[in-house]
Amino acid sequence: MVCDHSIQPPELETVRDEAQARSRRIFSSFHTLRDVLDRHETKIRKRWLRKNIEQRKRLLLNAWPGMPQDHNPHVKAYRLDKKRHDARHQHYGHTEFRDAYMWPSVNLEDLVMGNTLLRLINARGRHLPGRFAQMDAQSTHLGVEVSVLWSPYFLLGSTTGLSGLSSYIYEMILPYCADTATVYGAIQPRSYRSYTNGTQGDDLAETDAFLVGDGMNVLEIQERLLKFLCNASKAILWDINLDGQSGPVVAEPPPLKGPTEGEWLSLDSLARSAPYSVPEDVRTADGLKHIKSLVSAHFEQTQERLWSLREDPAFFADLVGEFSEHQGERLPGRPRINIYGRSSVQRKYWDQTAHMMVNKCYEEAIYWYELDRQLDRIIQDLGQEGAPSKQQRAACHDAVRKIRAIMETGFLPNLRGMINIYMTCCPALRNYFCREEDPEAPAGWEIAPRPGAAINLKGDRLIWFYFQLQLEEFCDAIGWETLSFEFEQLLRDKTERPRISALVAWQFTNLGLLGLLQNQIRMCFPRLLERTVIREREHWTEPPGSSLRAWLKNVEYPIRKLAQIGIPASPRYPAFPIFLDLKGMADPTSGKFVYPSNKPRTKATVRAMQEAESNLDDFWALYDGHFDKVLSVETRDVLRKLLPANRTLVRTPDWVEPSKEEEEEEEAARDSGLADAISRLHVAGFQMSDDGTSHSGSFQRANIGKAKTKTRGASKPELHEPEAEEGSGDTSNTPVFEVKARVYNVFRNIFYMPTPGSQAGEVNWVDLLHAMHAIGFEPTKLHGSAWSFRPCNDKLDIFGQIISIHEPHPSTGPAGLTLARLLQKNGVRCKVFEGENDRHTREQGGSLDMHPDKGLLVIKEAGLYERFLEHARPEGDVLRILRSDGKVLLDEGEGRGGEVEEIKFKDGEIEGRPEIDRTKLRDILLESLEPDTIQWGHRLARVQSLSDQPSAPYTLEFASGGSSNSFDIVVGADGAWSRVRPLLTSAQPVYSGIGGIEVRITDIDARAPDLARRVGNGTCSSYGDNRALMSQRNGDGSVRTYAFVRTDAGWLEQSGIDFKGDARDALRRFVEVYFGDWEDEAAKAMVLKADLDAVVVRNIWMLPVGTRWAHRNGVTLIGDAAHVMPPFAGVGVNVAMQDALVLAKQIIGVGDLSDPSAVSRATRDYEVEMFDRAESYARETMQFQDMQFSEKGPYPLVEYFEQHMAAATTGTEK
């Protein structure tokens, strides 16, 4: 029955009868499902995996009518359910979303994907229901919290329910190993006193006992879920009579793998798959070991941050700057505060920011240190062989209470408070808030909503999320792990991710891990937490003199002292006696921390590095000296424990001019010391850099050796064995890793040791994943950009724990997909290895114009012409050119009235150049390929030949560490930064001399109709002195604008414009700096009114004109991999598709592809033709670039078109 107890709870006997009835139905369904799996599980798997998405949806909806569509339907229900504010314990079951609260894991989004349903059937059908009881109880947390489901305290005291508490309570028994309905769901009384004050041993052992409300929820969940799985299995086996089934029992098929993040494990995907898998045994410590390793890694990362703040001046300055971006002083309002300059106001601001940074870094380290210690106690006591002793159970009891105290009274409230401050003041939300004068406030002002700010809670997901965080009810009900998952979805949204600062993301990483820990503790020790809640219902609190309160006070004592050291005097309050005046020593704008560690070593760079290091040492000497004066010995000892042990700061030695012989010796020493450096890998930092093309990161230098005196030659760290501890004996066991050149080069760049003339190399993210995997680490994707690396062999025991590193975002374009389509159409088998995880991973860009003798011709050859016509926009082939003062010089659309034209033919040839969105073209090509052609998530690392023989096949090595062997032909269609190209030539893209930004206005016809009319259906471009603002209509109703200038590659740094901060202000500054003298206000408005979530900074790259290579058997390039060129002639995609057609014809003409010589001739003939053609178009492109970025403004381009007006009616000669 559905529980509707709005008037009076049921009698005990009624509940007891219902529990037993549900239990009988549960085991009936369980045994039915078990019998089906014993005989037909392999057949179920094969049939399910052959079904497409729509077939799966129909089957699931027939087995469970009304199944929710989305992942986490209970969260969506919570947002929509207007009844959630009803009084608690009065209206159970009164919501249209009750099923979403009760069965949040039952949803189409999860169950139709991959093998999720198969794993759920296997888990529930082959393991007893009691194994899942705790997990099912936890899944109802939100429904119970908002009083939609049974209250866990229902029937606490008497047979009349909640009419009053008496001397006993009722429990429901759901034994872990029960295999019949006899005892499963039995209800029995227990002494209330023994429940709330019982022995610690009972607390730890009773994972089988539930409060009646929780138990009834579990029974209802399992009854319907098992019935659903039986019905789904029967629907899959529709042609087999399963009634009274007989036949031989077959062995269980191999375990199914869960979802992964591309080639690697993902914490998010593991969390999503958990409800469909078998949970860890909550009676042992196994369920805590994984979370313990993550907590240990998190603590070690906080240690590394503290160490890097002392060692690396650049990291110190960057982190002070990051914190300064999240201070209330950054908000507009009064009193006005200018944070730049050298006045006492600016000095006080930077001192306060540095104090906060130090305080928060230490605070975080203290909390993670204590959580790690308490988890270690639990695992040691429960991990022993046999049942834990009474003393061990008492120690576990104490550790669990301390973990809960840290999280719920210290760490979580502090994190929540800091997130509120950081999000309020972060660049993305800063315009919504301001400072208001308040004489009563400690700082003399308070943060308040900005008057007149248009806050769009429905359209702006980030601002909606921020305001939800202010609601204590929302946070408590949803839970921090679920909140972190919701935040993860924001991070995955490419329009939202640029708005989220690294500091905010880091705090949510903390919250996500705390939420995970909280849930795991609740699973393993439910009774301890339940009793505390019951006591709180009776207004019970920890006595003031209790040991727990005293312990927590000692833990947080250093945090309070650090806060007092950093709180200055205010208009309302004096400073604390132990306040430290930094005297402006931490100001990163002063230039004191400029640290050119990534530049070639010269006398000047060495001197600059030494000065920055000296300034950083002075800062910490002041801080540490103050610690010695005002902190007790015990507190100082606590703070010292938070720094990595046995580490010495690396400092730059004096410069000595090197000789040639010394340079050679240093190179050899650098190589020989690499293994030792790897053996003590230490990485720090908030976020790896992401420039959109090459995924390289800035790694903090490892500590490799003790402090050094002057060295011969260039300044560099020395490499030597660590000093042995007293009594430690032989230290010759430093692990040595034999690795391939690719892996070696990765670690060589991580442990970069500069010499004169050398510069730090970049580490590609996928190369790092491969390198870490190659030496024995298992990579796992965590929340946001975080990855963990778990040591998996004996050599890596030196690490002891997981390493955490943050990741910083290339892709098969039209050329590769077109080639695959042409080959398959003519019976040639091929595979496309795609680095992206799916077709929706990233936005594909703007609009393309298809030339009749190139792109359109190829589409026709591929048999996709009719599909192309469905999405083509012939009306987009119009061009309007304006001067910088707004005067129209050329308008191809004049007189057309904006009507949609049809594609025309002339003498059998396609006439005109219709536009098509890049995304639509890619979709057409993808849908035309045979199933399994695209191998998603295979980001290419490099290509290797299996031998030195000319006819040897090739092996593709992927970033995951996997490979694919024996390909006769490898075609690199992997874009400008191709991984195949190095096999043929050392040529790399160079800067074209043009840089700027790309912006977009969505729904422009409604939002800015005047600008929409200006652009029309095609392209509208304004030109000035070496500058251009080019706007192009897209098929989705948006307009993209490309604002480019002829300038140096470092224009962004030179301009001082910060696109990572306030995007609207950055756009205003960009227009002011580069287009401020233009009179065409409409052209500038195309940038100023752009969407803030789609601003892309771009430098235009190109391969040198005429790039060629010596022919190599079995490998070649097409598209941008062969000849990337600027976009200003509009020929890039057309030439790329032409490459695909020419190469396809050559391959198809071979006949016998097993003949290496024939294949070689085919690729050589293609290259000969392509080299000349690509060079011709590259030169044409440079001519158009020079015409569009000219000192004469638009006139060279207009003159060109006027000379071709006779043939320019449709723009054919453009």
Secondary structure, 3 states (H helix, E strand, C coil): CCCCCCCCCCCHHHHHHHHHHHHHHHHHHHHHHHHHHHHHHHHHHHHHHHCCHHHHHHHHHHHCCCCCCCCCHHHHHHHHCHHHHCCCCCCCCCCCCHHHHHCCCCCHHHHCCCCHHHHHHHHHHHCCHHHHHHHHHHHCHHHHHCCCCCCCCCCCCECCECCCCCCEEEEEECCCCCCCCCCCCEEEEEEHHHHHHCCHHHHHHCCCEEEHHHHHHHHHHHHHHHHHHHHHHHHHCCCCCCCCCCCCCCCCCCCCCCCCECCEEEHHHHHHHHHHCCCCCCCCCHHHHHHHHHHHHHHHHHHHHHHHHHHCHHHHHHHHHHHHCCCHHHCCECCCCCCCCCCHHHHHHHHHHHHHHHHHHHHHHHHHHHHHHHHHHHHHHHCCCCCCCHHHHHHHHHHHHHHHHHHHHHHHHHHHHHHHHHHHHCCCCHHHEEEEECCCCCCCEEEEECCCCCCCCCCCHHHHHHHHHCCHHHHHHHCHHHHHHHHHHHHHCCCCHHHCCHHHHHHHHHHHHHHHHHHHHHHHCHHHHHHHHHHHHCCCCCCCCCHHHHHHHHHHHHHHHHHHHHCCCCCCCCCCCCCCCCCCCCCHHHCCCCCCCCCCCCHHHHHHHHHHHHHHHHHHHHHHHHHHHHCCHHHHHHHHHCCCCCCCCCCCCCCCCCCHHHHHHHHHHHHHCHHHHHHCCCCCCCCCCCCCCCCCCCCCCCCCCCCCCCCCCCCCCCCCCCCCCCCCCCCCCCCCCCCCHHHHHHHHHHCCCCCCCCCCCCCCHHHHHHHHHHCCEEEEECCCCEEEEEECCHHHHHCCCCEEEECCCCCCCHHHHHHHHHHHHCCCCCCEECCCCCCCCCCCCCEEECCCCCHHHHHHHCCCHHHHHHHCEHHHCCEEEEECCCCEEEECCCCCCCCCCCCEEECCEEECCCEEEHHHHHHHHHHHCCCCCEECCCCEEEEEECCCCCCCCEEEEECCCCEEEEECCEEECCCCCCCCHHHCCCCCCEEEEEEEEEEEECCHHHHCHHHHHHHCCCEEEEEECCEEEEEEECCCCCEEEEEEEECCCCHHHHHCCCCCCCHHHHHHHHHHHHHCCCCCHHHHHHHHCCCHHHCEEEEEEECCCCCCCCCCCCEEECCHHHHCCCCCCCCHHHHHHHHHHHHHHHHHCCCCCCCHHHHHHHHHHHHHHHHHHHHHHHHHHHHHHHHHCCCCCCHHHHHHHHHCHHHCCCCCCC
